[in-house]
Amino acid sequence: MLKKFTSFSRDEEGAVTVDWVVLTAAVVALAGAAYTSIQTASGGVGTGVGNYLTSVEVGE
């Protein structure tokens, strides 16, 4: 039984998969944060442009 436990503790198979899962989760979290930041900033710009275009009179 001790031999199996020692073999299991030294086995590194699957460690790369765990690394990729953590790395992918970090990338997704950063992308979500960037999307939220850009959406918040562009919403104010869109509102400003909309207000300006509403106040401009179109000449014939």
Residue frames as qw, qx, qy, qz and C-alpha x, y, z in Angstrom:
[[0.000, 0.885, 0.466, 0.000, 0.00, 0.00, 0.00],
 [0.318, -0.777, 0.110, 0.532, 2.86, 2.36, 0.78],
 [0.419, -0.084, 0.602, 0.675, 4.35, 1.67, -2.65],
 [0.188, 0.650, 0.641, 0.363, 1.09, 2.72, -4.37],
 [0.175, -0.930, -0.243, 0.212, 0.87, 5.91, -2.31],
 [0.412, -0.559, 0.336, 0.636, 4.49, 6.82, -3.12],
 [0.356, 0.200, 0.678, 0.611, 3.88, 6.16, -6.81],
 [0.059, 0.814, 0.555, 0.159, 0.70, 8.29, -6.73],
 [0.269, -0.881, -0.080, 0.381, 2.43, 11.21, -4.99],
 [0.382, -0.428, 0.470, 0.671, 5.25, 11.27, -7.57],
 [0.401, 0.456, 0.697, 0.382, 2.93, 11.04, -10.59],
 [0.027, -0.430, -0.005, 0.903, 2.74, 14.39, -12.40],
 [0.051, 0.289, 0.771, 0.565, 0.29, 13.36, -15.11],
 [0.137, -0.766, -0.613, -0.138, -2.58, 15.83, -15.31],
 [0.364, -0.585, -0.189, 0.700, -0.67, 18.72, -13.73],
 [0.155, -0.018, 0.401, 0.903, -0.49, 20.52, -17.07],
 [0.166, -0.562, -0.694, -0.418, -4.27, 20.30, -17.39],
 [0.369, -0.740, -0.447, 0.341, -4.71, 21.99, -14.03],
 [0.320, -0.369, 0.117, 0.865, -2.31, 24.75, -15.07],
 [0.034, 0.215, 0.579, 0.786, -4.26, 25.35, -18.28],
 [0.255, -0.687, -0.669, -0.124, -7.59, 25.47, -16.45],
 [0.364, -0.692, -0.251, 0.570, -6.27, 28.11, -14.04],
 [0.252, -0.213, 0.332, 0.884, -4.68, 30.09, -16.86],
 [0.044, -0.409, -0.686, -0.600, -7.88, 29.98, -18.95],
 [0.296, -0.756, -0.569, 0.129, -9.98, 31.10, -15.98],
 [0.338, -0.563, -0.044, 0.753, -7.65, 34.06, -15.44],
 [0.138, 0.022, 0.510, 0.849, -7.87, 35.08, -19.12],
 [0.158, -0.589, -0.708, -0.356, -11.67, 34.87, -19.06],
 [0.346, -0.742, -0.418, 0.394, -11.82, 36.96, -15.88],
 [0.277, -0.402, 0.165, 0.857, -9.54, 39.63, -17.38],
 [0.038, 0.247, 0.643, 0.724, -11.59, 39.70, -20.58],
 [0.238, -0.708, -0.661, -0.072, -14.77, 40.16, -18.55],
 [0.340, -0.679, -0.204, 0.618, -13.22, 43.01, -16.59],
 [0.208, -0.174, 0.390, 0.880, -12.01, 44.70, -19.79],
 [0.052, -0.461, -0.725, -0.509, -15.45, 44.31, -21.42],
 [0.283, -0.770, -0.538, 0.191, -17.19, 45.85, -18.41],
 [0.331, -0.546, 0.011, 0.769, -14.75, 48.76, -18.33],
 [0.124, 0.009, 0.540, 0.833, -15.11, 49.49, -22.04],
 [0.127, -0.585, -0.739, -0.309, -18.90, 49.17, -21.93],
 [0.293, -0.756, -0.407, 0.420, -19.17, 51.61, -19.02],
 [0.256, -0.454, 0.184, 0.833, -16.89, 54.19, -20.68],
 [0.057, 0.119, 0.651, 0.747, -18.53, 53.96, -24.11],
 [0.088, -0.663, -0.743, 0.002, -22.03, 54.27, -22.64],
 [0.166, -0.742, -0.194, 0.620, -21.31, 57.83, -21.53],
 [0.130, -0.283, 0.492, 0.813, -19.91, 58.73, -24.94],
 [0.013, 0.357, 0.833, 0.422, -22.96, 57.28, -26.67],
 [0.111, -0.764, -0.582, 0.256, -25.28, 59.26, -24.44],
 [0.172, -0.626, 0.072, 0.757, -23.35, 62.48, -25.13],
 [0.077, -0.067, 0.666, 0.739, -23.44, 61.96, -28.88],
 [0.040, -0.535, -0.823, -0.185, -27.15, 61.14, -28.75],
 [0.128, -0.778, -0.391, 0.475, -27.91, 64.30, -26.78],
 [0.134, -0.473, 0.306, 0.815, -25.89, 66.42, -29.19],
 [0.032, 0.121, 0.778, 0.616, -27.56, 64.95, -32.28],
 [0.055, -0.659, -0.747, 0.069, -30.98, 65.46, -30.72],
 [0.122, -0.769, -0.213, 0.591, -30.29, 69.17, -30.16],
 [0.179, -0.274, 0.490, 0.808, -29.01, 69.87, -33.70],
 [0.576, 0.587, 0.306, -0.479, -31.52, 71.17, -36.22],
 [0.540, 0.098, 0.667, 0.504, -31.35, 69.79, -39.72],
 [0.206, 0.571, -0.069, -0.792, -31.58, 72.44, -42.43],
 [0.690, 0.456, 0.561, 0.040, -33.34, 71.98, -45.73]]
